[in-house]
Amino acid sequence: DLKPVPYIDNFDYSNYLQRYYVTAILEVYDLTLIHEGGGMLRYFDQLRIGLEMKLNELFVDPYGDFMAGLLLGRKRGLSSELMEKFNQLGLTHIIAVSGYNVSLMVIAAFSFAGFFRMGRRVKVIFAILLVFCFVVLVGASAAVVRAGIMGVIALFAAYFGRVYNFSRALLFVLIAVYFYNPFIVFYDVGFQLSFLSTCGVTYLYPKLESFGKYIPSFFAIRESFLMTIASQLAVLPIVYFQFGGFSWISPFANVLILPLIPFAMLAGFLALLFSLFSSFLSLLFAFLAYLVMDIVLLIVDAFSFFTSPGTI
């Protein structure tokens, strides 16, 4: 039966689904699989599953699923208890693919091309292809596409020897996504949070620097705290409107955890990369990643004691 998309608890589910060009719901009572399907997307699905399995070989539970979240944006393996803690502390963004994941792809591409002494333009083309493959691999959500487009624009600027203008790139992404599918701009919360967070770090962070001169600067505490505050301020309207509250403890948890995430991701990425040809180096980087993830989860557990219905 083909049915219209209903409202769910005063939520306009119809407009939300139109970002995927879904205008109706088909209720199926009997389904027989005739053909599994194929094409490029099938190979990417198989690759993603293989990477997740490899991460779970390198790391014991729940660290394998946690690393899959950091590198691939995969949340399904994480326990509901851990996801609830992330939600309460405003930390779900750390297991969403972001610009740092794209940066890792660019670094990997440049390192590989540099090893074979390729020219600058060949490096850029190889990096663009790798970023494209990565975006498809992790599911090509709107937030991932935003990070990918901005990364590709920066790479094109390098290819043609032009100066990369961040503001113009951000505006281009917004316009491009709007003309591709305006429902993404208005109804995709992930894209909204990603876009506004980037705006906050870019435009609010410099304004806050004068207020943070008394915050210690060692271990990048000042920078992490101010960037977290800038990001949280930028997304606050969306968070409050969409989720009905805001965790007062979220900035403090973020300022302790965010500086650790790039180290965990880099070590996990290297562990995955070296697993192709060196088990010793792979296990070494996996151990380093495990230590960082363990610290992160200890901080999450510590802060979760302060979160009851404690939102404002």
C-alpha positions in Angstrom: 0.0 0.0 0.0 1.2 3.5 -0.9 0.5 6.0 1.8 1.3 9.7 2.4 4.1 10.5 4.8 2.5 11.3 8.2 3.3 13.9 10.9 5.1 12.3 13.9 4.7 14.1 17.2 4.2 17.4 15.5 7.3 16.7 13.4 6.9 17.4 9.6 8.3 14.0 8.5 7.1 14.6 5.0 9.4 17.6 4.4 12.2 15.8 6.2 12.0 12.8 3.8 11.8 15.0 0.7 15.5 15.7 1.1 15.8 12.2 -0.2 13.1 12.8 -2.8 10.7 10.5 -0.8 7.1 11.7 -1.2 5.2 8.6 0.0 5.7 5.4 2.1 5.2 2.0 0.7 4.0 -0.7 3.2 5.3 -4.1 2.0 3.7 -7.2 3.5 5.7 -9.8 1.5 9.1 -9.3 0.1 11.3 -11.7 -1.9 14.9 -10.9 -2.8 15.4 -11.4 -6.5 18.7 -9.8 -7.1 21.2 -8.3 -4.6 22.2 -5.5 -6.8 25.6 -4.3 -8.0 27.5 -1.4 -9.4 29.9 0.9 -7.7 27.9 1.5 -4.6 27.9 -2.2 -3.8 31.7 -2.3 -3.8 31.8 0.7 -1.6 29.4 -1.0 0.8 31.6 -4.1 0.8 34.7 -2.0 1.4 33.0 -0.2 4.3 31.9 -3.5 5.9 35.5 -4.8 5.5 37.0 -1.7 7.2 34.6 -2.0 10.1 35.5 -5.7 10.5 39.2 -4.8 10.4 38.7 -2.2 13.1 36.9 -4.7 15.3 39.9 -7.0 14.8 42.3 -4.3 15.9 40.3 -3.0 18.9 38.3 -4.9 21.5 34.6 -3.9 22.1 33.6 -1.1 22.3 36.7 0.6 21.0 36.4 -0.9 17.5 32.9 0.5 17.1 34.0 3.8 18.6 36.9 4.0 16.1 34.4 3.1 13.3 32.4 6.1 14.4 35.4 8.4 14.4 36.7 7.4 11.0 33.6 6.3 9.1 30.8 7.9 11.0 29.3 4.5 11.8 27.1 4.6 14.9 25.1 1.4 14.7 27.7 -0.7 16.6 27.8 1.7 19.6 25.7 0.7 22.6 22.6 2.6 23.4 24.0 3.4 26.8 27.1 5.1 25.3 25.1 6.9 22.7 22.8 8.3 25.4 25.9 9.6 27.2 27.1 11.2 24.0 23.7 12.8 23.5 23.5 14.1 27.1 27.0 15.7 26.9 26.5 17.1 23.4 29.3 14.9 22.0 27.6 13.1 19.1 29.4 15.3 16.7 32.7 13.5 17.5 31.4 10.3 15.8 30.2 12.2 12.7 32.4 12.5 9.7 33.8 16.1 9.5 36.4 18.2 7.9 39.1 16.4 9.8 38.3 13.1 8.2 38.6 14.8 4.8 41.9 16.3 5.9 43.2 12.8 6.7 42.3 11.7 3.2 44.1 14.6 1.7 47.2 13.9 3.9 47.1 10.3 2.9 46.9 11.1 -0.8 49.7 13.7 -0.7 51.9 11.3 1.3 51.3 8.4 -1.1 51.9 10.6 -4.2 54.9 12.2 -2.6 56.4 8.7 -1.9 56.3 8.1 -5.7 57.6 11.6 -6.4 54.5 12.7 -8.3 54.1 16.3 -9.3 51.9 18.8 -7.3 49.1 18.7 -9.8 49.0 14.9 -9.8 48.9 15.0 -6.0 45.9 17.3 -6.1 44.0 15.2 -8.6 44.7 12.0 -6.6 43.6 13.8 -3.4 40.3 14.9 -5.1 39.6 11.4 -6.3 40.3 10.0 -2.8 38.0 12.6 -1.2 35.3 11.7 -3.6 35.6 8.0 -2.9 35.6 8.7 0.9 32.5 10.7 0.7 30.7 7.9 -1.2 32.2 5.3 1.2 30.8 6.9 4.3 27.3 7.4 2.9 27.4 10.9 1.4 25.2 12.6 4.0 24.7 16.3 3.6 27.2 17.2 6.3 29.9 14.9 4.7 29.2 16.4 1.3 29.7 19.9 2.8 33.1 18.9 4.1 34.0 17.1 0.9 33.0 20.1 -1.3 35.0 22.5 0.8 38.0 20.2 0.7 37.8 19.8 -3.1 37.5 23.6 -3.5 40.7 24.0 -1.4 42.4 21.4 -3.6 41.3 23.1 -6.8 42.7 26.4 -5.5 46.0 24.6 -4.9 45.8 23.0 -8.4 45.4 26.4 -10.1 47.7 28.3 -7.7 44.9 30.5 -6.3 44.3 31.7 -2.8 41.6 29.6 -0.9 38.9 31.9 0.3 37.1 30.1 3.1 34.0 32.4 3.2 33.4 32.1 -0.5 33.8 28.3 -0.3 31.3 28.2 2.5 28.8 30.4 0.6 29.3 28.3 -2.5 28.5 25.1 -0.6 25.3 26.6 0.8 24.1 27.8 -2.6 25.1 24.6 -4.3 23.2 22.4 -1.8 20.2 24.7 -1.9 19.9 24.5 -5.7 20.5 20.7 -5.6 17.8 20.1 -2.9 16.5 23.0 -0.8 14.9 20.5 1.6 18.4 19.7 2.8 19.1 23.3 3.8 15.7 23.6 5.7 15.1 20.1 7.1 18.5 18.3 7.4 19.6 18.9 11.0 23.0 17.3 10.4 23.7 19.7 7.6 22.5 22.7 9.6 24.6 21.8 12.6 27.7 21.1 10.5 27.3 24.4 8.6 26.6 26.6 11.6 29.4 25.0 13.6 31.8 25.8 10.8 30.5 29.4 10.8 30.9 29.6 14.5 34.5 28.4 14.5 35.3 30.7 11.5 33.6 33.9 12.6 32.8 33.8 16.3 36.1 32.3 17.5 38.2 35.4 16.5 35.8 37.6 18.4 36.1 35.5 21.5 39.9 35.4 21.6 40.1 38.7 23.5 37.9 37.2 26.3 40.1 34.2 26.7 43.4 35.8 27.5 43.3 34.5 31.1 42.6 30.9 30.1 45.7 28.7 30.2 47.2 28.1 26.7 49.1 24.9 27.4 47.9 21.7 25.7 45.7 24.0 23.5 43.2 24.4 26.4 42.4 28.0 25.5 42.0 27.3 21.8 39.8 24.2 22.4 37.6 26.0 24.9 37.0 29.1 22.8 36.4 27.1 19.6 34.0 24.9 21.5 32.1 27.9 22.9 32.0 29.5 19.4 30.7 26.3 17.9 28.1 25.8 20.6 26.9 29.4 20.4 26.4 29.1 16.6 24.4 25.9 16.8 22.5 26.8 20.0 19.3 28.0 18.2 19.1 24.8 16.2 19.8 22.5 19.2 17.2 24.2 21.3 14.6 24.3 18.6 15.2 20.7 17.4 15.9 19.0 20.8 14.2 21.2 23.3 17.2 21.8 25.5 20.9 22.4 25.9 23.3 20.7 28.2 25.1 23.2 30.4 28.0 20.8 30.9 28.5 20.2 27.2 31.2 22.9 26.7 33.3 21.6 29.6 33.1 18.0 28.3 33.9 19.2 24.8 36.9 21.2 25.9 38.5 18.2 27.5 37.6 15.7 24.8 37.9 17.6 21.5 41.8 18.0 21.6 42.1 14.2 22.0 39.9 13.2 19.1 42.4 14.1 16.3 45.1 12.0 18.0 42.7 9.0 18.3 41.6 9.4 14.6 45.2 9.8 13.3 46.4 6.8 15.3 43.4 4.7 14.3 43.8 5.7 10.6 47.5 4.7 10.7 46.7 1.4 12.4 44.2 0.6 9.7 46.7 1.7 6.9 49.7 -0.2 8.3 47.5 -3.4 8.8 47.9 -3.8 5.0 51.7 -4.6 5.3 53.0 -4.3 8.9 51.3 -6.0 11.8 53.8 -4.6 14.3 53.2 -0.9 13.3 49.5 -1.6 13.0 49.3 -2.9 16.5 51.6 -0.1 17.8 49.3 2.6 16.5 46.2 0.7 17.5 47.6 0.6 21.1 48.1 4.4 21.0 44.6 4.9 19.6 43.2 2.6 22.3 44.9 4.7 25.1 43.4 7.9 23.7 40.0 6.4 23.3 40.1 5.0 26.8 40.8 8.5 28.2 37.9 9.9 26.2 35.5 7.2 27.5 36.7 7.8 31.1 36.0 11.5 30.7 32.6 10.7 29.3 31.8 8.4 32.2 32.9 11.0 34.7 30.8 13.8 33.2 27.8 11.6 32.7 27.3 11.6 36.5 26.4 15.3 36.2 23.8 14.8 33.5 20.4 14.0 34.7 17.6 16.0 33.2 20.1 18.8 33.5 19.4 20.8 30.4 18.5 24.5 30.3 
